Amino acid sequence: MTISRWIVLSVCLVIPGVTRAQDGLSKIDTTLAFEKNGTAELVVVAGSVRVTTWDRSAIRVHVTTTGTARFDLDASRARVTVDGARAESGTVICEMTVPAAARVRVNSTAAPVTMTGVTGLADLQTVTGAIDVTGTPQRIEIETVSGKVRVAGGPGDVHVSSVSGNMDVEAATGAVNLESVSGSIRVLNARTARLNVTTVSGAVTYDGNLDPHGRYDIESHSGAVTLALPDKTAASIGVETFSGQVRASHPGAVRRAEASATEHTSYRYVVGGGDAKVNVDTFSGRVEITAR
């Protein structure tokens, strides 16, 4: 039987605990032909998820679980659903190795998710599980309720939405859109030319360069906002606030008055040539403009 024929017969296959040990653990380890730009999807409730890449036109799935793994696939799409497992830490381990250009989707309730090396599109969702991504995905979408999020390694476009989970985004090169209710937000070593951050009470830190043609918008109700910028930054920084304190300790920041400005609510600072456009809007959050 050819591999392609085997794959067709495996669509919607339910893989039982073929190697079930006395402790109730089932172990599944399989490698199949897979298109380099195929879509790989994991659905896991508890345990842990790890996604890695290789240069082969194949997908490898290694699952250890106390429940059942449903494995639905063809040569361009794979979906693994792990359910019915006990929630104890470490009882469910799901590892997937895919071609680097593949599109990856992960839906987890409490399982932490680690992903490295993906250059395609990534869509990751958790409720409480932490998410850690390293690499250069073309675009990454992340949604979580309380899981901590870290994205590093030079990703392209990044969109993260969280309720209370803290998030760190490092070395992003594309557009960055971050939304949070109370979790802290840090954008570090940024190379992005487009930033949009919205939060209610979470602290926001932007530490990095500003593209001369870039636009950076930060909106906060009560969370503090810190802009840590290099000495040779060229930016025009506008701050609108109702009652938040504004402090500019950056050595190059010069405050400029605006005809329509109200002394206690509107501020504008020019650093260098004032090329990049930065807007900070806050109700009561403190705003600080400082040097790196």
C-alpha positions as CSV (number, residue, x, y, z in Angstrom):
1,M,0.0,0.0,0.0
2,T,1.4,3.4,-1.0
3,I,1.8,6.2,1.6
4,S,-0.8,8.4,-0.2
5,R,-3.3,5.5,-0.1
6,W,-2.5,5.0,3.6
7,I,-3.1,8.7,4.3
8,V,-6.5,8.6,2.6
9,L,-7.5,5.7,4.7
10,S,-6.4,7.5,7.8
11,V,-8.8,10.4,7.5
12,C,-10.9,10.8,10.6
13,L,-9.0,7.9,12.2
14,V,-9.4,7.6,15.9
15,I,-6.2,6.3,17.4
16,P,-6.8,4.3,20.6
17,G,-4.2,3.6,23.3
18,V,-2.2,1.3,21.3
19,T,0.7,1.2,23.8
20,R,-1.3,1.8,27.0
21,A,0.8,1.2,30.1
22,Q,-0.4,0.2,33.5
23,D,-0.5,3.8,34.6
24,G,-3.2,4.4,31.9
25,L,-0.9,6.4,29.5
26,S,-1.2,5.9,25.8
27,K,1.7,6.7,23.5
28,I,1.3,7.6,19.9
29,D,4.3,8.4,17.6
30,T,3.7,8.7,13.8
31,T,5.4,10.5,10.9
32,L,3.5,11.1,7.6
33,A,4.1,12.9,4.3
34,F,2.8,16.5,4.5
35,E,2.9,19.6,2.3
36,K,5.4,22.3,3.3
37,N,2.6,24.9,3.4
38,G,0.0,22.6,4.9
39,T,-2.2,23.4,7.9
40,A,-1.5,21.7,11.2
41,E,-3.9,22.0,14.1
42,L,-3.8,20.8,17.7
43,V,-6.7,20.8,20.2
44,V,-5.6,20.0,23.8
45,V,-7.3,20.6,27.1
46,A,-4.5,20.1,29.7
47,G,-0.8,19.0,29.8
48,S,1.7,20.7,27.5
49,V,2.1,21.4,23.8
50,R,5.3,21.8,21.8
51,V,5.6,22.7,18.1
52,T,9.0,22.5,16.3
53,T,10.0,22.5,12.7
54,W,12.3,20.7,10.2
55,D,13.1,20.9,6.5
56,R,11.2,17.7,5.6
57,S,7.9,17.5,3.7
58,A,6.5,15.5,6.5
59,I,4.7,15.9,9.9
60,R,5.5,14.0,13.1
61,V,3.1,13.8,16.0
62,H,4.1,12.4,19.3
63,V,1.3,12.2,21.9
64,T,1.3,10.8,25.5
65,T,-2.1,10.9,27.1
66,T,-4.4,9.3,29.5
67,G,-7.3,10.0,27.2
68,T,-8.0,9.6,23.5
69,A,-6.3,11.2,20.5
70,R,-8.3,11.7,17.3
71,F,-6.0,12.1,14.3
72,D,-7.7,13.5,11.2
73,L,-5.4,14.2,8.2
74,D,-4.5,14.3,4.6
75,A,-1.4,15.4,2.8
76,S,-2.1,19.2,3.3
77,R,-4.1,19.3,6.5
78,A,-3.7,17.6,9.9
79,R,-5.8,17.9,13.0
80,V,-5.0,16.3,16.3
81,T,-7.6,16.4,19.1
82,V,-6.6,15.1,22.6
83,D,-9.5,14.8,25.0
84,G,-10.7,12.7,28.0
85,A,-7.4,13.0,29.7
86,R,-6.8,13.6,33.4
87,A,-5.9,17.1,34.2
88,E,-2.9,16.3,36.4
89,S,0.3,18.1,35.3
90,G,2.4,16.1,33.0
91,T,-0.1,13.5,32.0
92,V,-0.7,14.9,28.5
93,I,2.3,15.7,26.3
94,C,1.7,16.7,22.7
95,E,4.7,17.3,20.4
96,M,4.3,18.2,16.7
97,T,7.1,18.7,14.2
98,V,6.1,20.4,10.9
99,P,7.7,22.0,7.9
100,A,8.8,25.6,8.8
101,A,6.4,27.2,6.3
102,A,3.3,25.4,7.6
103,R,0.3,27.2,9.1
104,V,0.0,26.2,12.7
105,R,-3.2,26.4,14.9
106,V,-3.3,25.5,18.6
107,N,-6.4,25.6,20.8
108,S,-5.6,24.9,24.4
109,T,-7.5,25.3,27.7
110,A,-4.8,24.9,30.4
111,A,-1.9,23.5,28.4
112,P,1.1,25.8,28.0
113,V,2.2,26.1,24.4
114,T,5.8,26.4,23.1
115,M,6.5,27.1,19.4
116,T,9.9,27.5,17.7
117,G,11.0,27.9,14.1
118,V,7.7,28.4,12.4
119,T,7.9,30.9,9.5
120,G,4.3,30.6,8.2
121,L,1.1,31.7,9.9
122,A,0.4,30.9,13.5
123,D,-2.9,31.1,15.4
124,L,-2.7,30.2,19.1
125,Q,-5.5,30.3,21.7
126,T,-5.4,29.4,25.4
127,V,-7.5,30.1,28.5
128,T,-4.9,29.8,31.2
129,G,-2.0,28.2,29.4
130,A,1.2,30.3,28.8
131,I,2.3,30.8,25.2
132,D,6.0,31.1,24.3
133,V,6.9,31.7,20.6
134,T,10.4,32.0,19.2
135,G,11.2,32.5,15.6
136,T,10.0,34.5,12.6
137,P,6.4,33.6,11.8
138,Q,5.0,35.7,9.0
139,R,2.0,36.6,11.1
140,I,1.0,35.4,14.6
141,E,-2.5,35.7,16.2
142,I,-2.7,35.0,19.9
143,E,-5.8,35.0,22.2
144,T,-5.7,34.2,25.9
145,V,-7.6,34.9,29.1
146,S,-4.9,34.8,31.7
147,G,-1.9,32.9,30.2
148,K,1.4,34.7,30.0
149,V,2.6,35.5,26.5
150,R,6.1,35.8,25.1
151,V,6.9,36.4,21.4
152,A,10.5,36.8,20.4
153,G,13.0,36.2,17.7
154,G,12.0,38.7,15.0
155,P,8.3,37.8,14.1
156,G,6.4,39.7,11.4
157,D,2.9,41.0,12.2
158,V,1.9,40.3,15.8
159,H,-1.6,40.5,17.2
160,V,-2.2,39.5,20.9
161,S,-5.4,39.8,22.9
162,S,-5.5,39.1,26.6
163,V,-7.6,39.8,29.6
164,S,-5.1,39.5,32.5
165,G,-2.1,37.7,31.1
166,N,1.2,39.6,30.9
167,M,2.7,39.9,27.5
168,D,6.3,40.5,26.1
169,V,6.8,41.1,22.4
170,E,10.5,41.2,21.4
171,A,12.2,42.3,18.1
172,A,9.0,42.4,16.1
173,T,9.5,43.6,12.5
174,G,5.9,43.9,11.3
175,A,2.7,45.6,12.6
176,V,2.1,45.1,16.3
177,N,-1.4,45.2,17.7
178,L,-1.8,44.4,21.5
179,E,-4.9,44.5,23.6
180,S,-5.2,43.8,27.3
181,V,-7.5,44.6,30.3
182,S,-5.2,44.3,33.2
183,G,-2.1,42.4,32.1
184,S,1.2,44.3,31.7
185,I,2.5,44.9,28.1
186,R,6.2,45.2,27.2
187,V,7.4,45.8,23.6
188,L,11.2,45.3,23.6
189,N,13.9,45.9,21.0
190,A,11.2,46.8,18.6
191,R,11.8,47.2,14.9
192,T,8.2,47.8,14.0
193,A,6.9,50.8,12.1
194,R,3.3,50.4,13.3
195,L,2.2,49.9,16.9
196,N,-1.2,49.9,18.4
197,V,-1.6,49.2,22.1
198,T,-4.8,49.3,24.1
199,T,-5.2,48.5,27.8
200,V,-7.4,49.4,30.8
201,S,-5.2,49.1,33.8
202,G,-2.1,47.2,32.7
203,A,1.3,49.0,32.6
204,V,2.7,49.5,29.1
205,T,6.5,49.7,28.3
206,Y,7.9,50.5,24.9
207,D,11.7,50.0,24.8
208,G,13.2,50.3,21.4
209,N,13.8,52.3,18.3
210,L,11.3,54.3,16.4
211,D,11.0,54.1,12.6
212,P,11.3,57.6,11.1
213,H,8.2,56.8,9.0
214,G,6.4,54.9,11.8
215,R,3.3,55.6,13.8
216,Y,2.9,54.4,17.4
217,D,-0.4,54.7,19.3
218,I,-0.9,53.7,23.0
219,E,-4.2,54.0,24.8
220,S,-4.5,53.4,28.5
221,H,-7.2,54.2,31.1
222,S,-5.2,53.9,34.4
223,G,-2.1,51.9,33.5
224,A,1.3,53.6,33.5
225,V,3.0,54.2,30.1
226,T,6.8,54.3,29.8
227,L,8.6,55.2,26.5
228,A,12.3,54.2,26.8
229,L,13.9,55.6,23.6
230,P,17.5,55.8,22.3
231,D,19.4,59.1,22.6
232,K,19.3,59.8,18.9
233,T,15.5,59.2,18.5
234,A,13.7,61.5,16.1
235,A,10.0,61.6,17.1
236,S,7.0,63.9,17.8
237,I,5.3,62.6,20.9
238,G,1.8,63.7,21.8
239,V,0.3,62.9,25.2
240,E,-3.4,63.4,26.1
241,T,-4.4,62.8,29.7
242,F,-7.1,63.9,32.2
243,S,-5.3,63.5,35.5
244,G,-2.2,61.4,34.8
245,Q,1.3,62.8,35.6
246,V,3.6,63.3,32.6
247,R,7.4,63.3,33.0
248,A,10.0,63.7,30.3
249,S,13.5,62.8,31.4
250,H,14.9,62.0,27.9
251,P,17.7,64.4,27.3
252,G,16.5,65.3,23.8
253,A,12.8,65.8,24.6
254,V,11.7,69.4,24.1
255,R,8.2,70.4,25.1
256,R,6.3,72.4,22.5
257,A,3.1,74.3,23.2
258,E,0.0,73.8,21.0
259,A,-2.5,76.5,20.3
260,S,-5.5,74.2,21.1
261,A,-3.8,72.6,24.1
262,T,-5.0,72.8,27.7
263,E,-2.1,73.2,30.0
264,H,-2.9,70.3,32.2
265,T,-4.2,67.8,29.7
266,S,-2.3,68.1,26.5
267,Y,1.5,67.8,26.0
268,R,3.7,67.5,22.9
269,Y,7.4,66.8,22.9
270,V,9.8,66.8,20.0
271,V,12.9,64.7,20.0
272,G,15.5,65.2,17.3
273,G,13.8,65.9,14.0
274,G,10.4,64.7,15.2
275,D,10.0,62.2,12.3
276,A,8.2,59.3,14.0
277,K,4.7,59.9,15.2
278,V,3.9,58.8,18.8
279,N,0.5,59.3,20.5
280,V,-0.3,58.4,24.1
281,D,-3.8,58.7,25.4
282,T,-4.5,58.1,29.1
283,F,-7.1,59.0,31.6
284,S,-5.2,58.7,34.9
285,G,-2.1,56.7,34.1
286,R,1.3,58.1,34.6
287,V,3.4,58.8,31.4
288,E,7.2,58.8,31.3
289,I,9.5,59.5,28.4
290,T,13.0,58.4,29.2
291,A,16.2,57.3,27.6
292,R,17.1,53.6,27.2
